Amino acid sequence: MADRPRILVTRKWPDRVEALIAERYDATFNSADSPLTPEALADAMRDYDAICPTITDRLTADIIGVEGRRASIIANYGAGFEHIDLAVARAAGLIVTNTPGVLTDATADIAITLMLMTSRRAGEGERELRAGQWTGWRPTHLLGTGLRGKTLGLVGFGRIAQAMAERARFGFGMEIVYFSRRPGAAEVVERLDARYVGSLAEMVALSDVVSLHIPGGAETRNIIDAQILARMQRHAILINTARGDVVDEAALVDALEAGRIGGAGLDVFVGEPHLSQRLRDAPHTVLLPHLGSATLETREAMGLRALANLNDWHEGRTPQDRL
């Protein structure tokens, strides 16, 4: 391997991180910050020793298996990796890494933001005000709901879910229930006074707020479907900071339009950045452009984690975050 391996960073990263990469590697950066085409990604697999993609880059079997591949590592910028054909990469002997752990607080904060904005109808209020339609204070205008004493139901109970539960429990006095493949660690459950519910349908029926914290992919696609939405309470709100495909968006819009649930706060979408007109027009919604990890501190930490994985690879060690 060359002393300075060729590295492609597919999207704009924080300046500090790009500077550190450039110090050590023969790096190419995407100053235009525009998504690369599949053809460009395939060419990159032939031309670079390492590819540093993000969730916007779909690394399919055709791209990974391109003839004449030079790349030996995919150092992903982000914790999620469903955009990478991991099975094909493993079969090809291609190292794949991600950046887990560093997104926890920022994403939990966005989930709390969405919960507050949706429950207090803040998004609707801002849109009304900016459109010049606010006619002044009145006793029944945009009545929302308080959170103290309400029940937060978590789908998934990993690091981000637990961080949200901590904020909700100790910041707002909410009760915590959760559904996951297995019960959480006893000390965490005890500290949060959280209750495990073994059925998703049962858990959502108990919850005033349902927040999603599970990976995307075939196993979880549309796990929140029409049947699950029908089990939610009419005043309950749905929060999604996980992946867009875990929710059946058409069924969600149906439920919102019919008033069968109280609202939805979404940071992720199917086919993003393209949203259906029905979803954009749906009532009682707060829609954010995938801001879950969007703090400077977190985005720098993600880049530094990816760089650490590159350094491990370059120096002959197993990268700490190899998948």
N, C-alpha and C positions, 0 to 999 in steps of 0.2 A: 504494500500500500504506500502511496506517496506520503511524504512528510506532512504535506498540507492537503488533506483530502478535499475533494470538491463537494460542496454542500449547497443544496438548493432550499431556500426558505420560501415557501409558496405564497405567503401573504405577508403584509407588513406586521412586524413585531415591534414592541417598544424599543425606542432608540438605544437605551442602555444595553439591552440584550443583544441587539444586532451588532453593536460595537464590540461586545465581548466575543461574539462568534467570529467577527471579522479579524480579530487579533490572532485567532488560533487557526482558522480554516480559510481555504480559498472559497469564499462564500458568494453566492449570487442571491440578491434580495429582490423582492417584487415591489419596487418603489411605487408602481401604479396601484397596487393593492387590489387588482382585479382578479377574479377567479381564473385559474388555468383551465384550458380545454382538455378533454381526455387525450387528444393527440399530443399536446404539450407535456402532459404528465408521462405519457409513454416515452416520449423523447428524453425526458429527464431521467427516467429509469436507466436509459442507455448511457447518459452523459455524465451522471453524478455518482459519487460514492455513497452519498446519504441524501435522503429526501426528508424534509421537515414539513409535513402537511398539517392542515387543520380540518375541521369538520366539513368545510366547503369542498374538499377534494375527495372525490369518490375513487378510491384505488381498487378497481375491480380485478377479477382474475385475468382479464385480457391485458390490463396495464401492468400488473405485477409479473405476469408470465411473458412479457414482451421478449422477442428474440434479441439476443445480445445485451441482456441486462447487465449493467455495471453495479448498480446500487446494492449494498449489502445491509443497509439499515433504514428503517422508516422510523424517525423520531417524531412521533405525533405531538402536536401542540394542543393539549386538551386531555381530559380524562376519558371521554367517550371514544370508542374505536369502531363503531358499527359501520362507518364509512370505508373501512379497510377490510378486504377479504382475508381475514386472519388465517383461515384454514389453508388457503392457497399460499399465503406468505410462509407459513410454517413448513409446508411441504417443499417449498423452494429453498428452505434454509435461510430465509430473510428475517433478520431481527426486527421486531416491532416493539416500540415502547410507547408509553403514554405519560401523563403528568397527574397522577392521583394525589388527593390530599390537600392540594394548595387552593382548591376552589371552594372549600367547605363554607367558610364564613361569608364570603361574598354572595354565594348562591342562596344560603339560608336567609341573608338579609333581603335579597330580592323576593324570596317567597313571602317573607313577612310584609314587605312593601306591597306586594300584590294583595295579600290578605287584608291589609288595612285599607288600601285604595278601593277594593271591591266591596268590602263590608260597609264602608262609609260613603260609597258611591262618588268617590273623589274624581274618577275619570269622567263620569257623566257631568259632574259639576264644572270641571275645567272646560270641557267642550262647550257647555252651555254659555259659560262666561265669555270665552274667546269668540263665540259666534255672535255676541251682542244680544243674547236672548234672556239674560238674567234680569228679572223685573224687581228684584229686591228681596229682603228677608221676609219669610212668612212661616208660620208655625209648622206646616206640614210639607215644606219643600224638601225634596230629595232625602227623605228619611232613610237612614241606614240602620245598622244594628251594632251594638257594642259587642266586645269580645270577652269581657271578664265573665268567668263561670261557664263559658261555652266550651264545646268539645271539639278538639282538633283531631281529625283522623288522618293518619299517615299511611300511605301506601308505599311500603319499603321502609327499612329502619337502619339505613347506613349512616355514614358520617353527616351528610347534609340534613337528613331527616332528624337526626338526633340534635343537631345544632338548631334547627328550627323549633323542635320541641322544647329545648332549653329556653329559647327566647319567649315562646308562647306561654310556657308554664310559669316562669319566674318573672317575666315582664308583664304578662296580661292575666295571669291567674287562670289559664285555660286548663281543662282536663285533657289528658292525652290518651288516645287509643291508637293502636297500629296493627297493620296486617303485613306480614312478610312471610317468606318461605319458612322461616324458623323464628322462635322467640329470640329477642335480643339478650345481650349479656346481663346477668342478674344485677350487677352493681349499677349499670346504666338505667335499667328498668326501675330499680328501687329509687334512685336519685330523682328521676323524672316522675315517679309515681305513675308510670305508664302501664296500660293494660293491653295485653296481646289478645287479638280477636282472630280466630282461625279461619274465618270466612270473609272474603272481600265484601260480599253483598250485605252481610250482617254489620260489618264495620261502618260502611258508608251510611247505613240507616241510623246509626248511633251518632253521627257526626254533624256538627254545624258547619265545619269547614273540612274539606277533603283536599289534602295536598299530596302530590305525586312525586316520588323520589325513587324511581326505578329506571334501569337502563332500557334503551330502545332495542328493537330487533324482533325477530319472528315470535319469540316466546311471550312478549308483552304487547305486541301490536294490538291496538283496539281493546286493551284490557278494560278500559272505561268505555263500555258500549251502551246501547240503548237500555238494556236490561239493568245494568248497574246504575245508570243515571236515573232510572225509574225508582230505584230503591232509596235515592237521596231524599232528604226532607225538602219540602217546597221552598224553604227559606235558605237552604244550604248553598254554599259557594264552592266551586272547584278551582284549585290552584295547580298550575302545571309549570314547573321549572325543570322538568326532566327531559323528555323528548316528545316531539309533536305526535309521533305515530303511536304513542300509548293511548291516545284518545281518538275515538271515532268522531271526527269533527262534524260530520253531517248530523249525527245523532245529538251531539252537544248543541248545535245550532237549533235543531228541532226543539230540544228541551228548553232552551233559553227563549225562543220565540213563543212557545206555548206557556211560559211561566211555570214550568214544572220544577225548575230549580231557581235559586235566588240570584245567581250570577256566576261569572267565571273570570279569573285573572290568569292570563296566559303569557308566558315569555318564550315559548317554543311552539312550532307549528309544522304541520305536514307540508312538505314541499317548499319550506321557507327559502327565500324571502317572499314567495308569492302566496298571498292569502286570498281565499275566495271572497267574493263580494258579500255573500251571506254572512260570513264570519265578521267581516269588517262592520257590517250594519247590525249585528246582533245586539240586542238590548242587554243592559246590566253587565257590561264587559270592560275589563282593562286589558289592553294589548300592548306588550312591550317588545322591542326588536332584539330579542335574545341577549339581554343584558346581564344574565346570571353571574358571570365572572368578571364583569366589566368595571373593575377598579384598577387603577394603575398598579397598586401593590400586588394584586392577584395576577394580572397579566404579566408583570415582570417575573413573579415567582414561577409561573407556568413556563416562561421562556428559559429561566435559569434551570428549572428541572429538566427540560428537554436538552439543554446544553450539557448538564451533568451526565445524561444518558449518552450523548455523543462522545463526551470525554472518556467515559468508561469503555465504550466500543473502540475508540481510537487507541486507547492504551492497553487493549487486550483483556479487559475485565468484562464480566457479565454485567450489562447495564442494570441498575437497581430497579428499574421499572419495566423490565422485559415482560411481555405478555405471553 
